[in-house]
Amino acid sequence: MTTTRVEAVFEPLDTTKTIFELLGGEPGVRALVDRFYDLMDLEADFTALRATHGASLDAARDKLFWFLCGYFGGPDHYIQRFGHPRLRARHLPFSIGETERDQWVACMGRAMQDQQIDPALVERLLHSFFGVADWMRNR
């Protein structure tokens, strides 16, 4: 029995722009972050992830927005406010396992699709996000 592997074919990314620019600058990053947290708050698929946050998602929205702006090549809003991100250290108070990791990545993937981000960029970012999310696990 033979199997055939089918891979998606995407247009190459524009490497003359930062990811921040490809996402549409601050408005694009804000829209992505807002969609991410809206999905987390609305969808049953993300219950474990939502449970790691407090009653309000407002502070988390702002912090992720500020962080992603700099991470994607835009202004370093997060560093200006809080210094070095120290992601793992800042997330140690939260119980993060494989379920939370997988829900975070899935939620961000859905948010990027909902924002109609270029599929090649989505694939690239999901790969990066998975690595960071896996590194954040503490149980």
Disulfide bonds with the S-S distance in Angstrom:
none
